[in-house]
Amino acid sequence: MMLVFIAANLTLGITFSSIARNQLQAMQMTFFFFLPSILLSGFMFPFRGMPEWAQAIGNVLPLTHFLQLVRGILLKGDTLHELWPQLWPILAFMAAVLALGLRFYKRTLD
């Protein structure tokens, strides 16, 4: 499960580096993604206590599903069958972000 989450974040890095014109822009993109990701994932604040619009945004983020996976494994001893509802959104995010990154990828010799 952790490798899938890491791969999703790596595809996000590929996408950011494909879209950004320089390293500073890529760093700014990561801040604008990871800060809301931490705040809206349920890591800092209870997810069910957030407004519905914040939950909708949080459900798109892979960290939200990863945290639920970790809690399910460590606290409840969930099996793969019970974890699948949290795993497939991370896989879908990874596929969509990778497709976007490959769309903007350009070969350069800078």
Secondary structure, 3 states (H helix, E strand, C coil): CHHHHHHHHHHHHHHHHHHCCCHHHHHHHHHHHHHHHHHHCCCCCCHHHCCHHHHHHHHHCHHHHHHHHHHHHHHHCCCHHHHHHHHHHHHHHHHHHHHHHHHHCCCCCC
